[in-house]
């Protein structure tokens, strides 16, 4: 069930990443700080790469019977409506909020307490860790653009995270349930309950993220307060030396790397 949770998130990533890029680009020319302008360039490049890779992964989802085209059309309509009626400043606040969620999830991926990918398929583990770690790497970019170029304040920022999480559950939730239905899991209540406990239980993956996640609501919060977690830094170091996400993922788990050809 945890696998399907990430699958349901992943199928929305390509369109979501494009929305994030557009939201930041609306304010790009208003950024005067050269370091932030360079960070924006890296952000756009990384988010673009994430979209491309998850487009390919969506082909795998399509082969499993998931109607990716319909999901994408629905999300695209939702995003177009959002862009039509929501002010650009609020779109940027939403992007910063979503980036906070994905960065917090990225940090949780490599925490010993959650350890959610240790026993995962090596290729899938490498893909999700690569994406999650890069979300941590650029976790403050949209926030800094919102705060400086857009002149964003606290109340808009705080409400944006509430709206963003409602959207995640309203948009991703039905896709998640449909995936479980296709797998036959909905006919096995104990499987569903165990999965929900793994995600939302007292020691669940998402529950353990809460302290870092709700820090967003503290006045004066900044994404870099959590720093760069040790395992995230180790992954980036290994990846920087070899450019191989399989090898980087194996290194942080101290396992033997598996080639993609295998």
N, C-alpha and C positions, 0 to 999 in steps of 0.2 A: 504493500500500500504506500509506503514511503516513496518507492520508485515511481508510482503513478502520480504522487504529489509533485515530484520534480518534472515528470513528463508533462503534466498539465500546466505547470509554470512555463516550461520550455517552449511549448507550442505557441505561446503568446509572445515570446521574446522578440522575434524579428520585427513585428510591427511596433511593439513597445519600444525597442531600441531606436527605431526611426523617429518615433514621437519625441523621445528624449533628445535626440540630436537636433531636431527642429526647434524644440523649446529653448535650447541653449543658443542656437544660432540666431534667434530673434534678438538677442542682447549682445552677441559677440562683438559687434562694432562699437559698442558703448564701453567695452572693457579697455582700460588704459594701462593697467599693470601688465608688464611684458611677461612676467612669470605666469600669471593667470592665463594670458593669451596662449602661451605655449601649452599650458595644462589643457586648455580647451581643444587645441589641435590633437593632443594625445587622446583625450576623451572621445572625440569624434571618430578618430581612427579605431580605437578599441571597440567602441560601441558598434561601428560598422562591421568590424570583423566578427563580433558576437552574432550579429544578425545573419551574416553569411553562413556561419557554422551551424546555427540553429535552424536555418532554412534546410540545410542538408539533413540534419537530424529529423526534421519534420517529414522528410521522405520516408524515414524508417517508421515513423508514427502512421503515415498513410498506409504503408504496407501491412500494418497491424490492424487495419480497419478503422482507424480514426479519420473522421472527415475533416482533414486539416484545412481544405479549401473553404468549407463552410465556417469553421472557427475563425479563419483569417478574415473572411468577408464580414462577419459579425463584428470582429474587433476593429476592422478598418472603418466601418460605419460609426461605431462608438467613438473612435478617435476623431473622425471628421466632425461629428456633432460637438464633441468637446472643444475642438479648435474653433468651431464657428461661434459658440456661445460663451466660452470661457475666456476671460482676459489673458493676454500673453503672459502677464506677470504671474497669474495664478497657475498657468500651465507650467511655468518654470518652477514655482513652489512645489507643484505636484511631482515634477521630475526630481527635484532635490529630495522629496519625501520617498519616492520609489527607490532612489539611489541609496538612501539610508537603509531601507529594508533589504535591498540586495547586498549591500556591503555588510550589514549585520549578519545576514545569512551566510555570506562568504566567509566571515570570520568564524562563525559557528561550525562551518564545514570541517575546519581543521582543529577544533577544540577537542581535547582528550575526553571531556565530559559527554559530548555528543557523538563524536567519532563516526559520523554517519556514512562515510564512504570507504572505511577500511576494507570491508568485505565485498564492495561493489565490483562489477565488471571493470577491468582495468581501463578499457577505452572510455566507458561512460564516466568513470571516476576522473580520468584525465580531462575530459571535456568540461565537466561541471566545476572541477577545481580550477582549471584555467580561467573559466569565466568568473567564478567567485572571487579568486585572488585579484583579478584585474578590476573587479568592482570595488574591492578594498583599496586598490592602488589609486583609483580616481574618485574616491568616495566624497571628497569635499568640493569637487569642481562645480557642479550645478549649484550647490549651497553657496559657494563664494560668489558666483555670478549673480545669484538671487540677492544676496546681501549687499553687494557693491553696485554692480551695473544697474540692477532693477530696483535697488533701494528698498528691498523687502523687509517687512517687520515681523514681529513675533506672532501675532494673532493669525495672520495669513499662513505662516509656516506651520503653526500648530494645527490649524484646521485642515491643511493640505494632507497631513499624514493620516488623519482620521478618514478623510474622503478617499485617499489612496488605498487604505486597507479595506474600506467598504467595497471599493472597486475590485480589489483582488478577490474577495470572497464572492462577489456577485458575478464577476466575469469568469474567473478561473474555476470557482466552485462547481458550476454545472458541468464543465468539461471534465473535471476530476471525477465527479459522480458517474458520468457517462463512460469514462474509461474503466471504472470499477465494474460497471454493469456489463460491459463487453467482456471483461475478464471473468465474469461470473461471481465476483466477490460479493455483490449485493445480496446474493442468495445465501451467504455465509455470515450471519451477524457477528459471530465471534471474531472472524477475521477483520471485519470492519471496526469493531470495538477495540481490538488490539492495535490496529493501525491508528485510530484516532488517539488512543492513549500514547502511542509512540510520538505523535505530533503535538498533542495538546495536553497530555497528562501532566501530573505534578513534576515529573522529571523528563517531559517530552522535549523534542528538538526545538519546537517553537517556544515552548514555555521557558526553556533555559536562555533564550535570546532576550527575554523581557527586560532585564536590568539595562542592557545596552540600548535596546530598542526604545524604551520609554524615556531615556535620557534626552531624547529629541524635544520633549515638552518642557525642559528646564530652560528658563531664560538665560541667555548667554552661552547656550550649548554650541559646540563646534564639532563636526565629525572627527577631527583628528585628536579629540580628547582620548579616544581609545588607543591611539598610537598605531603601530604596525605590529600585530601579533607575531610571536616568534616563528611559528610554523609558516605563516604567510610570508614572512621575510625569507625563510629558508627555501620555500618554493620559488620565490622570485629570483633568489640567488642562483639556484640550480638551473632554472629556466633561462636566466640571463647568460649562463655559461654555455648551454648546449642548444637552446631553442626547442627543446623537446618536452612537451607537457607530460608525456608518458613517463619519461625519466624523472622529471621534477616531482610528479605525484608519487612515484615509487620511492624517491629519496626521502620525502617527509614521512612516509609510512615505514621506511627502512625495510622495503621488500625489493625483490628483484624486478627490474623493469621488464615489461612484455612488449614486444614489437607489435605494431599495428598489423603487420603481415601475418603474425601468428594468430 
